[in-house]
Amino acid sequence: MVDYRIQGATGEWEVVIGLEVHAQVTSNAKLFSGASTAFGAEPNTQVSLVDAAMPGMLPVPNRECIRQAVRTGMAIDAAINKWSRFDRKNYFYADLPQGYQISQLYHPLVGEGSLDIELDEGGTKTIGVERIHVEQDAGKLMHDQHPTRSYVDLNRSGVALMEIVSRPDMRSPAEAGAYVRKLRSILRYVGSCDGNMEEGSMRADVNVSVRKPGAPFGTRTETKNVNSVRFVMQAIEHEANRQVDVLEAGGTIVQETRLYDPDSGTTRSMRSKEDAHDYRYFPDPDLLPLELDDAFLDECRASLPELPDAKRARYEGLGITPYNAGVLTAEVETARWFDALLEAGAKPVQASNWVASELFGALNRLGKGIEESPVSPSQAAELLGLVADDTLSGSLAKQVFEIMLETGDDPAKIVEERGLKQTSDTGAIEKVIAEVMAANEDKVADYRGGKDKLFGFFVGQTMKAMAGKANPQVVNELLKKALG
C-alpha cells in the first residue's frame, strides 16, 4: 500500500480521518410523525403538530425507518442490537422546535460493522464502522428571504436520519473518497437512502487530525455538512495541511467545529468544541425502548438485494473483466440494466464490452443516465444477437444502434426496412474484390512484392464498396486467396 504523507519542514506527517455520514432514510413519512418527506415542497407545508412540538404531542416510531436502518446495518455485516433506546440530546436553536433532538447515544440500533474499499494503487482496505444510530433531523434557517430577518422552514424537522460513524481508519483523501462512494453505493443498492448529496439527503462530517507516523492520535477538528465526495477530499487535504502548518509554527490544534467553503476550497472555524454545550443526554421518556424480534430481523435480511461486492464477483465469474465488472456495479441503476440485458439472453462478455463502450459513450453524448436510455435491455440483447449470428457486422451494428437511439425502433425492424443485413455471398464479394484489385494494380504488385500492411487497404476498399454489408471474415478469406 502506498502511504499518503504530508511533507513538512520537520519531516513527514500522517493524516488520520474518520467520517460521520448522515443519510436520510428512504420513507414516505418522518421518523415520529406522518408528515411527508418529499423534497422541494413549499416551506412549512410538510409539518405535523409533532414536528412543530405542539404541547401534548407524542412521537410514534415509524417502523419503516427502523427497518431501513436495520437493513443497512446488515448490508455492512454490522451487529444488530435487538434492544436499543432513544435519547434526548438537548440544545436550543431556532430550527429545533422541541429544544432537543431525539437521537441515540448509549444504546444505538446498529453496532460495529465494516466495509471494504478499493485502493487506487490496487487491492482493498477494510474500514471499520463503529455504529449506526437513528435520529431526527432539524429544520432549516433561511437567511436570504429578508434583509434583516431569518426565516425558519420546518419541512425537514423530524425527517429520519441514519448517522453512520466510521472508525478513524482512513489515512488519505483518496481513501475517504472511496469510503463515501462505497457507502453511497451500498445505501442505494439497499434502497435505504437515495444518496443524493446535492439535495442534502447524504452529507458527511469530516474528522481530521495529523500526527508523526506511529505517534498517538493528535487533536481532531470536525468539518460539518460536506455534501459531495470531491468536497470531502478537498476539505481533508486543506485541513490536514493547515494543521501541519500550525504545528510546525509552534502552535496547537484547537478541537473545534469548522465549515468547508467550496468556492475557495478551504475550511474556517465555526465554533470551539471546548465551549460546546453539555447536551445532557437522557432517555426519552415519551418512547419505549425498541425491541426487535427474530421474525422482524429475518424479514429484513431476506429483503436485502445482491450487494455490489457479491454482484461484482458474480460478473467476474461470468468472464467479465474486473474493470468492466467494477464499472457495471458502481451504480445500482447500471447493475439493474445490465442484469436485465443478461436475462434477455445477451452473452456476458460481449454485453459488458458493448455497454462499457457503445452504450455509455452514446449516453454521455446525449447527457442521459442509463435509466433514461432510449434503448431498452431487450432491444440491446436483440442487437447483440444479430451480431453474434452474423446478421450484422460490427460496423453495421453501430449504424443500427444510432438509428435505434433516434427512433426507438427494434433492431430487426431497422435491418429489414433499411436493408442493412450483412452478406456472406461469396460470389458478390469476389466480384467486388476483383474490381478493387483492377482499380489498384500498383498496390496489388506492392503487396505481392512484400508490403503485407497493404492488406488492410484492400479490406477497407472492399467493405466501402459493399457499404459495410460484407461479412468481414469472408472478405478476409477471399482477399487472401485473390491476392495470394
N, C-alpha and C positions, 0 to 999 in steps of 0.2 A: 504494500500500500504506500502511495506517495503521501508524505506528511505535508500539510499546509502549515507554513510558518510565516510569521511577520518578522522581517529582518529589521532590528532596531540598532541604535548606536551601541547598546550594551549586549548585543547578541540576539539570538532567536527567541521569539515568544510564541507560545501555543495558545490557540483560541478554544474556549470551552463554551458550547452552545446548548441550550435547552429551549424547547418551544412549548407554549401553551396555545393550542389551537381551539378556537371557539367555532363550532359547527352548528348551524341552525338545523334543528331536526325537521325532517320532511313530515309534515302533518297538516291537516286541514284546519285544526283548531290549536289554540295556545296550550301551554303546559297545565294551567289550572283553571281555564275558562273555555267557553265555547266560541269565543271571538275568532274571526277569520285571520289567517296568517298570510293571505295573498300579498304579493309585492306590488307596490306602485299605487295603492289606493290614496284617495284624498286624506290629508291629515285628520286624525281623530275620528275616522269613520269606522274603525275596527277595534273598538274599545268597549269591553263589558264593564259592569259595575265592579267585578272582581279586579280587573286590570286597573281601574281608576281608584281602587282602595276605598270604596264607599263603606261606611260603618255597617257592621253586621255581616259583611260578605265573607263566605268561607271558600277556600280553594279546594278543588276536587281534582286529583291527578288524572291526566289524560293517559289512558292505557297504551295508546298507540305510541306516544312519545317514549314511554318506558320500554316498550317492545323494540323500538328502533335503536335505542341506546344499548340494549342487551345484545341485539343482533350485531351491532358494530363491535362490541367487545368480543363476541365470538369470532368475528372475522379476523381479529388480530391475536387470536389464541389467548385472550385475557381471562383472568379469573372472574367469574360472575358471582357476586355476593347475593346469596338468597335473602339476606336481611340487610336492609340499608335504611338510612334515615335522612329526612330533610332538616336543614338548619336555617336559622335566620342570620344573615350577615347584615349587621346594622350600619348604615351610613345615610347621610342626608344629602340629597342632591335634587335639583329641580325636576329632573325627568324620572324620578323614582317615587311614585305617589305614596307607597306604603311607608317609606322611610327605612325600609330594609329590603334585601333581596333574598328570596327563598333559594337556597343552594344546598350543597352537601360538602361537609368538611371531614368529619371524623369517620363517617361510615358511607363511603361512596358506593354507587350501584355496581361499578366495574373496577376490579383491581388490576394487578400487574399483567402486562402483555408485551408484545414486541412486533416489529415488522422489519423486513429485510429491504435494504435499498441497493440499487445498482450503482457502483462507483464508476466515475469517468475513466479511470485507468484500468477498468475490468474488475471482475469479482463482485462480491456483495459484502455488506456490513449489516449487523443486526443492531437496531436502535430500540432501546427499552422504552416502554410506555408505563408510567407509574400508576396511572388511574384514569378513569373517565367518570366524571360526575355530571349530573343533570342539574340545570339551574334555569331560572327565568331571566330573560333579557330586560334591560331598562328601556325607557323611551328615548327620544332624540330631541336635543335642543336645536332650534333653527335660528341662526343669528343674522340671516340675510333678508328677513321679511320686513324689518322696520329699522329706521336709523338709530333708535335709542333703546329698543326693547328686544328681548329674546322670546321666541315662542316655543311652546312645547308640543311635540307630536307623540302621542302615546300609542300609535299603531303597533310599534314593536314591543311595547311594555307587556311582559308576560309570555312572549314567544319562547318556546323551549330551545335551550342550547345544550349541546354536549361540550364540556371542556375536557379536551384530550391533552394530558400533561405528559410530556416526554421526560426521560432521564437526560441528564447533561452528557449525552454520549456522542454528540456531533462535534467535529473538530475543524470544519471548514464551511464557508458559504455554500460550496457545491453540495456537500452532504446535507445541509439544511434544506436546500432547494429540492434535492432528490427525495428527502423525507416528506416534504409538503406535497410534492407531486404524487408520491406513492400513497400517502394517506388520502388525498383527494380522490385518487383513482378507486381505492377501496370503498370509500364512502359512497361514491357514485355507483359502483357495482352493487353494493348492498341496497342502495336506494334510501339510505338514512339521512342524506344531505345532498342537495344538488351541486354543492361545490362551487357555486357562483361567487367568486371572490369580488367581482366588480359590484355586485348588489349587496355585498356585506354578509352573505349567508355563510361565509367561511373567512375567518381572519385569524391572524397569529399575533400573540405577544411574544417578543423575541428576547430571551435572556442571554446576555453575553458577558463573559469575563475573560481575562488573559492571565497567563502565568508563565514562568520559566518552565521548560519541559521537565516533567517529573515532580514539580513543586506542588504544594497544596492548592486547592481552588482559590482564585482571587475573589475580590468583591465584584458582584454582578450588577448590571443595570438591566432594566426591563423596558423595552421599546414597545409601546402599546398599538394594537389595532392595525397591523400591517396587512394590506389587502391584495398582494399578488406575490407570486413566487419570486419574480425578479426583484421586487422591493424588499422582500425578506433577505435575499442575498446581498443587496446593496446596503441595507441597514446594518447587517453583520459586519461587512467589510469596513464601513465607515466607523462604526462604534468600536471595533477591535483596534483599528489604527489610532483612533482618538485616545483610547485607554493607554495604549503603549506610549504615545507621546506624553500624556500626563505623568505616567510613572517614571519615564526616563528623564523628565524635567524635575523630578523630585517630589511630585505631588502625590495625592492619594485619590483613589476612586471612591466617589460617594455613591452609596446604594440609593438609587433613585429611579423614578419613572420618567421615561423620555418619549418623545414623539418623533416620528420619521417624516421628513419633508421630501416628497418625491420630486419636486421641482429642482431642488439643489442636491438631492442625494445624500443629505446629512440628517443627523439626529440632533434634537435640542432638549434641554431639561424641561420637564413639566412640573414635577413635584418631588420632594425628597421623601424617600421611603421612611427615613428616620422620624419624620414629622407626621407620618400617616396615622389615621385614627385607629384606635383599637376597635376592631369590628364587633367585639362582644358576641361571638357566635354562641347560640344556644339552640337546643332542639325546638323546631317549630311546633308550638302547642296546638295548632289547628290541623296538623297532619299526623296520622298514624304512621308508624314505620312501614316500609314496603317489604312484603314477604312474598317471595316468588316460589311457586310450586314446580315440581318436576314436569308436569304436563305443559305449563307455560314455557319452560326452558326448552323442552323437546320441540314444541311448535316453532319457537324462534330459530332453533338450529336447523330444523327441516326446511325452513323458508329461505335459507341462505342460497344464493346462486353460486355457480362456479366462479371462484375468485381469480384475480389477474395472474397470480403465480401458477396456479393449477392449470388455467387455460393456456398460458404460455408453454408450460411443459407438454400439454396435450398437443398443441400445434407443432412443437419441435418433434414430437413422436411421430407426426404425420410426414416428416421430411422437410418441413418448412425451416428456413434458416433462422438462427437465433435473432438476427437483426429484424427480419420480417415479422417474426413472432412477437418481438418487443413492440414494434410499430402497431401491429394489429390488436394488441391487448392493452395499449396505453389508455385508450378511451373506451368506455363501455359501449357507446353507440357504434364505434367501429367494429368491436368484437361481435356485437349482435348482428350487424350487417354481414360480417364475414361468415358467421355461423349459419345464417340464412342462405348464403351463397353455397356453402358446403352441403347443406340439407337439400338444395335444389339440384345437386348432382355434380357440381364442379370438382375437378381434381385439385387437391390441396396445394401442391407446389405451383402448378400453373396459375391457380386462382390467386395465391398470395403474391406472386410476382406481378400479376396484372393489376391487382388492387393497389399495391405499393407504387407502381409506376404510372400506368394509364389512368386509373380512376382518380387517385389522389392528384395527379397532375391536372386533370380536367376540372376537378372540384376547386382546386386552388385558383385556376384561371377564371372560374365562374364566381369565385368568392362565396362558395356554399359549403356547409358541413355535410358529412356523409348522410345524416338523417334527411337532408334536403335533396339527395341525389336524384336527378331526372331519370336515372336508370335503376331499376329495381334489382334485387339479388337474383330473382328468377330470370330476368332478361339477360343479366350478365352471365349466368350459367349457360343460357342458350347460346349466347355469342361465343363463349369459350368452347362449347361443344361443337360449334360449326368449324372452329379452328382445329380441334382435336380430330375431327373426322375428315379433314382436308377439303371441306366445302369452301373454306376461306383461308387464304394465306395471311401472314401477319400484317402485310400492308393493306390488304382488303379489309381485314378486321378493324384496323384503325379507321378506315373510311366509314365502315358501317357504324362503328361506335360514335363517331362525330355526328352522324345523321340521327342516331338514337338520342343523343344529348339534345339535339334541336327539336326533334319531333315527338320523342317518347314512344315511337313505334317499336314493335318487336323486331329482332334482327332477321328472322326468317322472312318476314313481310318485306323488309328493305331489300334483302338479297333477291327476292323474287321480282319485285316491282322494278328494280334498277339494274337487274342483270349483272350482279356483282359476283356471281358464283365463280369459284376457281375452276380452271380446266386442266385436266391431265391428258387431253387429246394429243397423243404423240405426233400424229400427222400434222395437226395445226401448228404445233410448236416447232417441229422440224422445218416446216415451210418458212416460219419467221426467222429461225436460226440461219437458214440458207440465205435469206435476204440481208440479214445483218452482216454476215460474212462477206457477201458480194459487195456490200457498200463500204467495207473496211478491209480491203485486201492487204493493204500495207500492214495493218495491225495483226492480221492473221499470220503474215510472214514473220513479223516480230515475235509473236507468241511462239510460233513453231521454231523460231531461232533461239528460244530460251527465256524470253521475257514472260515468265509464268504469271506475274502480277496482272497482266492484261486480261486474265480470265474473268476477273470481277467486272471489267468493262463490258465484256460480251454478255455476262449475266444481266447487267443493268440495262443494256440496249434491248435485249430480248424482252425483259419484263416491261420496259417502257413501251415497246411496240405492241405488247399484248395488254396494255392498260392495267398492268399489275395482276391480271387474272390467271396467269400461268402458274402451275404448281412449281415452286422453286426447286424442289427436289428433282422433279422430272427435267426441268430446264438444265440443271447442273449435269445430270447424267447424259442427256442428249448433246450438250455442248462439248463435254469431254470426248464423246465419241466423234463428233463432227470435226473438232479441232485437232484431234489426235491423228 
